[in-house]
Amino acid sequence: MQKIDKNASFIFFSALLFVNLVFDAYLYTLPNHTTIWNYLVNFTYGIIFILGGLNAIRLCFKAGFTLSSLLGKTVISISLGLISWGVGLQIWMYYNIFLHVAVPYPSVADFFLPLFYFFVALGTIPLIKLYAKAITPRIIAESIVIIIFFASIVFYVTRPDISTQLPFIIKFLNAFYPLGSAFLISFAVIILRISGIGIRKSLPFFIVGLALHAIASLIYGYQAGNNTYWNGGPVDLTMMFAVFFLSIGLVKIIWEFKSI
């Protein structure tokens, strides 16, 4: 098992976050939020999602973990989720710049973006199985309460439009995105609840990333419903921090998993 330099990843992704924050700060000064610069923000921070996933896969294999291992299944699944979201953002940018669609929803991007939730959920299952013996009836009851709690908040805040006159795909996506975020936060909190000291230090990074991703989705749902969303606004700013914590969280999980 080769040595992994987690500090190099931290410096690299910190630099990417800083560049994107400076770029986004510039976008806030523009009187018009439909410029090509606004559309390019999806490309710049979407790249971080892709690089975050690829970096985690690289470090996972470098550390000697394979797809047959628990860590391999977890990290690679979550990494594919990051990559899928990043690809979705590139497609979103393509619609913005080349097809002149300010808010492409629904679009081909909505094939890749939902995969994030699927792969991240798939990646958390091995972790839950690892601590199966620690799952008690009380924890199961708490988990159900957590899921209901977050789902209720999400639907109260976003109030997704699922009216009958809308096409099925739009109704599905309107409900799927916020509900998916609620379930992912719930999974993350459940894992933190049942895990031991082994990888607990790394999980907060990952959980903060999921929470920020969910918050960004909530903001998008609210702004999209009120026609106030703009590229480079609060949604994308929050997503920049989300991908930073997710990318670093994966690196820390790989690093600390060796001690379990």
C-alpha positions in Angstrom: 0.0 0.0 0.0 1.6 3.2 -1.2 1.8 6.4 0.9 -0.8 9.0 0.2 -0.1 12.7 0.5 -3.4 14.1 1.6 -1.9 17.6 2.0 -1.3 17.8 -1.7 -5.0 17.2 -2.4 -6.0 19.7 0.2 -3.7 22.4 -1.4 -4.8 21.6 -4.9 -8.6 21.7 -4.2 -8.1 24.8 -2.0 -6.5 26.5 -4.9 -9.4 25.5 -7.2 -11.9 26.7 -4.7 -10.1 30.1 -4.3 -10.0 30.7 -8.0 -13.7 29.9 -8.3 -14.6 32.1 -5.4 -12.7 35.0 -6.9 -14.4 34.4 -10.3 -17.8 34.2 -8.6 -17.2 37.4 -6.7 -16.6 39.1 -10.0 -20.0 37.7 -11.3 -21.8 39.4 -8.4 -20.5 42.8 -9.5 -22.0 42.4 -13.0 -25.3 44.2 -13.6 -26.3 41.5 -16.1 -26.4 37.9 -14.9 -26.9 36.4 -18.3 -23.4 37.0 -19.6 -21.1 34.3 -21.0 -19.0 34.7 -17.9 -22.0 33.6 -15.8 -22.5 30.6 -18.0 -18.8 29.7 -17.8 -19.0 29.3 -14.0 -20.7 25.9 -14.5 -17.6 24.8 -16.4 -15.1 26.1 -13.9 -16.6 24.5 -10.7 -18.0 21.6 -12.6 -14.4 20.7 -13.4 -13.8 20.4 -9.6 -16.5 17.8 -9.3 -14.8 15.7 -12.1 -11.3 16.2 -10.7 -12.5 15.4 -7.2 -13.9 12.1 -8.4 -10.9 11.2 -10.5 -8.5 12.1 -7.7 -10.3 9.9 -5.2 -10.4 6.9 -7.6 -6.6 7.4 -8.3 -5.8 7.5 -4.6 -8.0 4.6 -3.8 -6.2 2.3 -6.2 -2.8 3.8 -5.2 -3.6 2.8 -1.7 -4.2 -0.7 -2.8 -7.9 -0.9 -2.5 -9.9 -2.6 -5.3 -13.6 -2.8 -6.3 -13.9 -6.0 -4.2 -13.0 -4.1 -1.0 -15.4 -2.2 1.1 -13.5 1.1 0.7 -13.1 0.5 -3.0 -16.9 0.1 -3.4 -17.6 3.2 -1.3 -15.0 5.6 -2.7 -15.5 4.6 -6.4 -19.3 4.8 -6.2 -19.2 8.2 -4.6 -16.5 9.4 -7.0 -18.7 8.3 -10.0 -21.4 10.5 -8.4 -19.1 13.5 -8.4 -18.0 12.9 -12.0 -21.7 12.5 -13.1 -22.6 15.8 -11.5 -19.6 17.5 -13.1 -20.5 16.1 -16.5 -24.1 17.4 -16.0 -22.7 20.9 -15.3 -20.7 20.8 -18.5 -23.9 19.9 -20.4 -25.7 22.7 -18.6 -23.0 25.1 -19.7 -23.3 23.9 -23.3 -27.0 24.6 -23.3 -26.3 28.1 -21.9 -23.6 29.2 -24.3 -24.3 27.3 -27.6 -28.1 26.7 -27.4 -28.8 30.0 -25.7 -31.0 28.4 -22.9 -30.5 30.3 -19.6 -32.0 27.6 -17.4 -32.0 24.2 -19.3 -34.5 22.3 -17.2 -35.3 19.6 -18.0 -32.5 18.7 -20.4 -29.9 16.1 -21.2 -28.0 17.3 -18.1 -30.8 15.8 -16.0 -29.7 12.4 -17.0 -26.3 12.8 -15.4 -27.2 15.0 -12.4 -29.6 12.5 -10.8 -26.8 9.9 -11.0 -25.0 11.8 -8.3 -27.7 10.8 -5.8 -27.7 7.2 -7.0 -24.0 6.7 -6.8 -23.6 8.4 -3.5 -26.4 6.4 -2.0 -24.8 3.3 -3.5 -21.5 4.2 -1.9 -23.0 4.7 1.6 -24.5 1.2 1.7 -21.1 -0.6 2.2 -20.4 1.8 5.1 -23.8 1.0 6.7 -23.1 -2.7 6.3 -19.7 -2.3 8.0 -21.4 -1.2 11.1 -24.5 -3.5 10.9 -23.8 -5.0 14.3 -24.0 -1.5 15.8 -27.5 -0.9 14.4 -30.1 -1.2 17.2 -33.9 -0.7 17.1 -33.3 2.7 18.6 -30.9 3.7 15.8 -33.4 2.4 13.2 -36.2 4.5 14.8 -33.9 7.6 14.9 -33.0 7.0 11.3 -36.7 7.0 10.3 -37.3 10.2 12.2 -34.2 11.8 10.5 -35.4 10.9 7.0 -38.9 12.1 7.7 -37.6 15.3 9.3 -35.3 16.3 6.4 -37.8 15.3 3.8 -40.5 17.4 5.5 -38.2 20.4 5.7 -37.1 20.0 2.0 -40.7 19.8 0.7 -41.8 22.7 3.0 -39.0 25.0 1.8 -39.0 24.1 -1.9 -42.7 23.3 -2.3 -42.0 21.3 -5.6 -44.5 21.7 -8.3 -46.0 18.3 -9.1 -49.3 19.6 -10.5 -51.1 17.2 -12.9 -50.7 19.5 -15.9 -47.0 19.2 -15.9 -45.2 16.5 -18.0 -44.3 13.4 -16.0 -40.5 14.0 -16.3 -40.8 17.5 -14.8 -43.0 16.3 -12.0 -40.5 13.5 -11.3 -37.4 15.7 -11.3 -39.2 18.4 -9.2 -39.8 15.8 -6.5 -36.6 13.7 -7.0 -34.0 16.4 -6.5 -35.1 17.7 -3.1 -36.1 14.3 -1.9 -32.8 12.8 -3.0 -30.9 15.5 -1.0 -32.9 14.7 2.1 -32.2 11.0 1.9 -28.5 11.6 1.3 -28.2 13.8 4.4 -30.1 11.2 6.3 -27.7 8.4 5.2 -24.7 10.5 6.1 -26.1 11.3 9.6 -26.9 7.7 10.2 -23.4 6.6 9.3 -21.9 9.2 11.6 -24.3 7.9 14.3 -23.3 4.3 14.1 -19.6 4.6 13.1 -16.8 4.3 15.6 -13.6 6.3 16.0 -12.0 4.7 12.9 -13.1 7.0 10.2 -15.2 9.5 12.2 -12.6 12.2 11.8 -13.1 12.1 8.0 -16.9 11.7 7.9 -17.6 15.3 9.0 -16.0 16.6 5.9 -18.1 14.3 3.7 -21.3 15.1 5.7 -20.7 18.9 5.4 -20.2 18.4 1.7 -23.5 16.5 1.4 -25.3 19.1 3.6 -24.0 22.0 1.4 -25.0 20.1 -1.7 -28.5 19.6 -0.3 -28.7 23.3 0.7 -27.7 24.3 -2.8 -30.5 22.1 -4.2 -33.0 23.7 -1.8 -31.9 27.2 -2.9 -32.2 26.2 -6.5 -35.7 24.7 -6.0 -36.8 27.9 -4.3 -35.2 30.2 -6.8 -36.4 28.2 -9.8 -39.9 28.3 -8.5 -39.7 32.1 -8.2 -37.8 32.6 -11.5 -34.9 34.2 -9.6 -32.1 31.7 -10.3 -29.0 33.0 -12.1 -25.8 31.2 -13.0 -23.1 32.1 -10.5 -25.5 33.0 -7.8 -26.1 31.5 -4.3 -26.7 28.0 -5.7 -23.4 27.8 -7.5 -21.5 29.5 -4.7 -22.8 26.9 -2.2 -22.0 24.1 -4.6 -18.4 25.3 -4.8 -18.0 24.7 -1.1 -19.9 21.4 -1.3 -17.6 19.9 -3.9 -14.5 21.1 -1.9 -15.7 19.3 1.2 -16.8 16.2 -0.7 -13.4 16.0 -2.5 -11.4 16.4 0.6 -13.7 14.1 2.6 -13.1 11.3 0.2 -9.3 11.7 0.5 -9.6 11.7 4.3 -11.7 8.6 4.2 -9.1 6.8 2.2 -6.4 8.0 4.5 -8.1 7.1 7.7 -9.7 3.8 6.6 -6.2 2.2 6.8 -6.4 2.4 10.6 -9.7 0.4 10.9 
